Amino acid sequence: MPNIVVVSVTSWEGSYLKSTVELSKELSARNTVWFVDYQYTWKDLLNGITGRNKNIPWKRMLGLRSRIRKTSLKGKGEVLIYTPKPIFPSFWTGSYRLFSFINRINQYLVLKPLAKKLKKAGVIPDVMISALNPFMGLGIKRFFPDIRHVYYCFDEIRAAHWLRIFGGTAEEQLLPTVDAAVFTSDHLEKIKGAPVAKTTVVKNGVHYDDFARYKRKAGQNAVPKAGYAGSIDDRFHVDLMEQVIQRLTEVSFHFVGRIVDQKVPGRLGKYGNVCFSPPVSADKVPSIMGSMDVGIIPYVRNDFTVAIYPLKVNEYLSAGLPVIMTSFAELPDFKDVADIADDPTAFTEAIKRNLENDNEEKICNRMEFASANSWSNRAADLEKFLFSE
């Protein structure tokens, strides 16, 4: 089978779903996928050894355990996950020139041993994918000069927390050198695709069957439940939601996920119709969504959110939920299956309207729409692009 090497900016494991990981899993059905795990630093290594962070694979980083582990996926294939050697911290410097120097050393530490490992295994990659990782991506042509290099961009890196420090500059340098690029939204392709010879858009998908199993029923809760599942951070429109919550005292609002912005529970937690729950594992999310009556996405519009194609829209729809969201991004795909509301009055009325007028036919229509957006379909689109002439 073809060999695909994915050099990720995220780890394989984690408490939240990652598009790079989900696509890698799907691609493994017809390809041999090598996943280069998150590149931990020497500081991370020390935290792992001392037990401060038990999630750090420090034994694999030092080669005390095999750097390659296989994960078998039911109904698909295997993904070979490669743990690199520890790299040097580089984001501390205020100089991009110094950062680039350290980054080249880090590329040598990660990509050179990877090339040797693949050669020893008799593997010649058919394609290399750098997934929102221009830092390693800038070294791919140095260590894999004859291999097709595709950049996978799933976020606006200039607005992505710590990545934005040098990410935008590194990405600008990388894009003209890659053979192709894949973007997860039309907006990302529009603002970043010009320097690349060949581009496409592969939007985020959904594990449809997992959510459809918990298909909701219209009017299933005596007290209607509006829910949000996901991180509560600087994307969350707390001003909007506070007014909506005040107006809909007959509706219970449930927020499930990691709280990054503490002012949100500080302002909303005082209301009797609001409940905050801690994050849950991905396999618990479908049943939670199936227990809701309405799914909401109250995001502000900024440089980060305008570029995203949110995972949770299709997840809500797969469980049959009506969706109310702000116009944080241009998402014409959902114009017929979701309500857009940007002010408290419109958002409140949209929730009320969907609670009053929902029925079995609308639930089935939402689910049918979402079923076409499965991860397997998205991976098939990506695979076709990767191996097209």
Secondary structure in CASP SS format (residue, H / E / C, confidence):
PFRMAT SS
TARGET T0000
AUTHOR 0000-0000-0000
METHOD secondary structure of the structure
MODEL  1
M C 1.00
P C 1.00
N E 1.00
I E 1.00
V E 1.00
V E 1.00
V E 1.00
S E 1.00
V C 1.00
T C 1.00
S C 1.00
W C 1.00
E C 1.00
G C 1.00
S C 1.00
Y C 1.00
L C 1.00
K C 1.00
S H 1.00
T H 1.00
V H 1.00
E H 1.00
L H 1.00
S H 1.00
K H 1.00
E H 1.00
L H 1.00
S C 1.00
A C 1.00
R C 1.00
N C 1.00
T E 1.00
V E 1.00
W E 1.00
F E 1.00
V E 1.00
D C 1.00
Y C 1.00
Q C 1.00
Y C 1.00
T E 1.00
W H 1.00
K H 1.00
D H 1.00
L H 1.00
L H 1.00
N H 1.00
G H 1.00
I H 1.00
T C 1.00
G C 1.00
R C 1.00
N C 1.00
K C 1.00
N C 1.00
I C 1.00
P C 1.00
W H 1.00
K H 1.00
R H 1.00
M H 1.00
L C 1.00
G C 1.00
L C 1.00
R C 1.00
S C 1.00
R C 1.00
I E 1.00
R E 1.00
K E 1.00
T E 1.00
S E 1.00
L C 1.00
K C 1.00
G C 1.00
K C 1.00
G C 1.00
E E 1.00
V E 1.00
L E 1.00
I E 1.00
Y E 1.00
T C 1.00
P C 1.00
K C 1.00
P C 1.00
I E 1.00
F C 1.00
P C 1.00
S C 1.00
F C 1.00
W C 1.00
T C 1.00
G C 1.00
S C 1.00
Y H 1.00
R H 1.00
L H 1.00
F H 1.00
S H 1.00
F H 1.00
I H 1.00
N H 1.00
R H 1.00
I H 1.00
N H 1.00
Q H 1.00
Y H 1.00
L H 1.00
V H 1.00
L H 1.00
K H 1.00
P H 1.00
L H 1.00
A H 1.00
K H 1.00
K H 1.00
L H 1.00
K H 1.00
K H 1.00
A C 1.00
G C 1.00
V C 1.00
I C 1.00
P C 1.00
D C 1.00
V E 1.00
M E 1.00
I E 1.00
S E 1.00
A E 1.00
L C 1.00
N C 1.00
P H 1.00
F H 1.00
M H 1.00
G H 1.00
L H 1.00
G H 1.00
I H 1.00
K H 1.00
R H 1.00
F H 1.00
F C 1.00
P C 1.00
D C 1.00
I C 1.00
R E 1.00
H E 1.00
V E 1.00
Y E 1.00
Y E 1.00
C E 1.00
F C 1.00
D C 1.00
E C 1.00
I H 1.00
R H 1.00
A H 1.00
A C 1.00
H H 1.00
W H 1.00
L H 1.00
R H 1.00
I H 1.00
F C 1.00
G H 1.00
G H 1.00
T H 1.00
A H 1.00
E H 1.00
E H 1.00
Q H 1.00
L H 1.00
L H 1.00
P H 1.00
T H 1.00
V C 1.00
D C 1.00
A E 1.00
A E 1.00
V E 1.00
F E 1.00
T C 1.00
S C 1.00
D H 1.00
H H 1.00
L H 1.00
E H 1.00
K H 1.00
I H 1.00
K H 1.00
G C 1.00
A C 1.00
P C 1.00
V C 1.00
A C 1.00
K C 1.00
T E 1.00
T E 1.00
V E 1.00
V C 1.00
K C 1.00
N C 1.00
G C 1.00
V E 1.00
H C 1.00
Y H 1.00
D H 1.00
D H 1.00
F H 1.00
A H 1.00
R C 1.00
Y C 1.00
K C 1.00
R C 1.00
K C 1.00
A C 1.00
G C 1.00
Q C 1.00
N C 1.00
A C 1.00
V C 1.00
P C 1.00
K E 1.00
A E 1.00
G E 1.00
Y E 1.00
A E 1.00
G C 1.00
S C 1.00
I E 1.00
D C 1.00
D C 1.00
R C 1.00
F E 1.00
H C 1.00
V H 1.00
D H 1.00
L H 1.00
M H 1.00
E H 1.00
Q H 1.00
V H 1.00
I H 1.00
Q H 1.00
R H 1.00
L C 1.00
T C 1.00
E C 1.00
V C 1.00
S E 1.00
F E 1.00
H E 1.00
F E 1.00
V E 1.00
G C 1.00
R C 1.00
I E 1.00
V C 1.00
D C 1.00
Q C 1.00
K H 1.00
V H 1.00
P H 1.00
G H 1.00
R H 1.00
L H 1.00
G C 1.00
K C 1.00
Y C 1.00
G C 1.00
N C 1.00
V E 1.00
C E 1.00
F E 1.00
S E 1.00
P C 1.00
P C 1.00
V C 1.00
S C 1.00
A H 1.00
D H 1.00
K H 1.00
V H 1.00
P H 1.00
S H 1.00
I H 1.00
M H 1.00
G H 1.00
S C 1.00
M C 1.00
D C 1.00
V E 1.00
G E 1.00
I E 1.00
I E 1.00
P C 1.00
Y E 1.00
V C 1.00
R C 1.00
N C 1.00
D C 1.00
F C 1.00
T H 1.00
V H 1.00
A H 1.00
I C 1.00
Y C 1.00
P C 1.00
L H 1.00
K H 1.00
V H 1.00
N H 1.00
E H 1.00
Y H 1.00
L H 1.00
S H 1.00
A C 1.00
G C 1.00
L C 1.00
P C 1.00
V E 1.00
I E 1.00
M E 1.00
T C 1.00
S C 1.00
F C 1.00
A C 1.00
E C 1.00
L C 1.00
P H 1.00
D H 1.00
F H 1.00
K C 1.00
D C 1.00
V C 1.00
A E 1.00
D E 1.00
I E 1.00
A C 1.00
D C 1.00
D C 1.00
P H 1.00
T H 1.00
A H 1.00
F H 1.00
T H 1.00
E H 1.00
A H 1.00
I H 1.00
K H 1.00
R H 1.00
N H 1.00
L H 1.00
E H 1.00
N H 1.00
D C 1.00
N C 1.00
E H 1.00
E H 1.00
K H 1.00
I H 1.00
C H 1.00
N H 1.00
R H 1.00
M H 1.00
E H 1.00
F H 1.00
A H 1.00
S H 1.00
A C 1.00
N C 1.00
S E 1.00
W H 1.00
S H 1.00
N H 1.00
R H 1.00
A H 1.00
A H 1.00
D H 1.00
L H 1.00
E H 1.00
K H 1.00
F H 1.00
L H 1.00
F C 1.00
S C 1.00
E C 1.00
END
